[in-house]
Amino acid sequence: MYRPAVVERKDVEAALQARHELGPEYDDQIVDALAEKIEKRLDERMQAKAPGRPQHLDLRLPLGSMALGVGVTAVATSNAHGAGGVIIAIVAWIAIGVVNIVYAARR
């Protein structure tokens, strides 16, 4: 897959030519203009990758929820005999699922 350069050679050459023509007293302005162009292209790339969505996947909440769910299920089914323990476990898993869905929707 071809990815265009953040800074094209012609941009750097133009900055060097401007510095040559204007002299060292304009170095700050030339560097600022080139940096602004680089930042703009990087922003465009980031927006094209995933507008509004983070690129990393945070698994702490889902894995922690599963561990909590297993623990709750074990306690609920060992202490409450019959259908009561199963109902408690189901309610706990539904609550854990709702928390995960709300968290994912907010991101």
C-alpha positions in Angstrom: 0.0 0.0 0.0 1.4 3.4 -1.0 1.4 6.1 1.6 2.3 9.6 0.6 5.2 11.2 2.5 4.3 13.6 5.3 6.8 16.0 3.8 7.4 15.8 0.1 10.8 16.6 -1.3 9.5 19.6 -3.2 8.3 21.2 0.1 11.7 20.8 1.7 13.4 22.1 -1.4 11.0 25.1 -1.5 11.8 25.9 2.2 15.6 25.7 1.5 15.2 27.9 -1.6 13.2 30.4 0.4 15.9 30.4 3.1 18.5 30.9 0.5 16.7 33.9 -1.1 15.4 35.5 2.1 18.4 34.9 4.4 18.8 33.5 7.9 16.7 36.2 9.5 13.6 34.5 8.1 14.5 31.0 9.4 11.8 31.0 12.1 9.0 31.8 9.7 10.2 29.3 7.1 10.5 26.5 9.7 7.1 27.5 11.2 5.5 27.3 7.7 7.0 23.9 7.0 6.0 22.6 10.5 2.5 23.8 9.9 2.3 21.9 6.6 3.6 18.8 8.3 1.0 19.1 11.2 -1.8 19.6 8.7 -0.9 16.5 6.7 -0.5 14.4 9.9 -4.0 15.6 11.1 -5.4 14.6 7.7 -3.9 11.2 8.0 -5.3 10.7 11.5 -8.8 11.8 10.4 -8.6 9.4 7.4 -7.6 6.5 9.6 -10.5 6.6 12.0 -12.6 9.7 12.4 -13.6 9.9 16.0 -12.6 6.4 17.0 -9.5 5.4 19.0 -7.1 3.0 17.3 -6.2 1.0 20.4 -8.3 -1.6 22.0 -8.5 -1.5 25.8 -9.3 -4.9 27.2 -9.1 -4.1 30.9 -12.9 -3.6 31.4 -14.1 -6.6 29.4 -11.5 -9.0 31.0 -12.2 -7.6 34.4 -15.9 -8.0 33.9 -15.5 -11.6 32.9 -13.4 -12.3 36.0 -16.0 -10.5 38.2 -18.8 -12.4 36.4 -17.2 -15.8 37.1 -16.7 -14.9 40.7 -20.3 -13.7 41.1 -21.6 -16.8 39.4 -19.6 -19.0 41.7 -20.7 -17.3 44.8 -24.4 -17.0 43.7 -24.7 -20.7 42.7 -22.9 -22.0 45.8 -24.7 -20.0 48.4 -28.2 -19.8 47.0 -29.6 -23.2 46.2 -32.1 -23.9 43.4 -33.3 -21.2 41.0 -32.4 -18.3 43.3 -28.7 -18.7 42.6 -29.2 -19.0 38.9 -31.4 -15.9 38.8 -28.8 -13.9 40.8 -26.1 -15.0 38.4 -28.2 -14.1 35.3 -28.9 -10.6 36.8 -25.2 -10.1 37.5 -24.2 -11.1 34.0 -26.9 -8.8 32.5 -25.6 -5.9 34.7 -22.0 -6.6 33.6 -23.1 -6.7 30.0 -24.9 -3.3 30.3 -21.9 -1.7 31.9 -19.7 -2.9 29.1 -22.1 -1.8 26.4 -22.5 1.7 27.9 -18.7 2.0 28.3 -18.1 1.0 24.7 -20.8 3.4 23.4 -19.3 6.3 25.3 -15.9 5.8 23.7 
